Amino acid sequence: MSPRQIRFLTLVRREVNRFLKIKRQTVGAPLLETFLYISVFGAALGSRIHKLHGFDYVVFVIPGLIMMAWAINAFSNNSSSILQQKFQRAIDDQLSSPASPLELLLAFSLGGFLRGLVVSTLTFSAASILVDIPVDHVLVLLPGLFLVGFFFAQVGVLVGVRAEQFDDVSTAQTFVLQPLIFLGGVFYSAALLPEPFQTLTHFNPVYYMINLVRYGFLGFTEASVSLSLIALTAATAALFAANLRLFSKGYRLRA
């Protein structure tokens, strides 16, 4: 193994160890939250709605919950990790190390990506115990989930780099990220909304991500799968390029 590979794997391991050391908070709490969503919405709304587009209501919402778990955890891990290291000035050592900006960015990105992967996998496993979840289009589901996880990992990096205090991260998650996810169709179908809310939903980028993941599981979507994949790939690549430029310049990272 080359020195570069060892260096990169060490950086990734540090990020993974960081969230595993407090796994009750970083893994257990999100898993419990998602399980409560499944239980409450499945019992309360499922008993009234029964079917949505031919699927049991609880089955219809689970793909969105899995996507939400991956997105929120990838975002929160990276934004909090970078901001915390900025406050502790621990990031100074990394910036002055032989690690390149690309290696640092990938290590941070994979930390959030892997945390989201762990939580969403556990969510899927727990949901599978409660209900039968089909996986109709695995060749769409896997790249769709990968892109969603990496996209929100990049959003977390961007917010963490630009944030000056922890309130900035909390504000972004509470007033931007969560509303976009909840209004993107996790718990409902946009086709059932009255105008103008149905049209407004189509301006929400998370709406297309949820439909992409839902198509992978259920084979049902309200948006074009190919266009969603292309747009998400382009947005993820653009965010990654922007973050790499910030890391290369040391923007708001150096003292």
Disulfide bonds with the S-S distance in Angstrom:
none
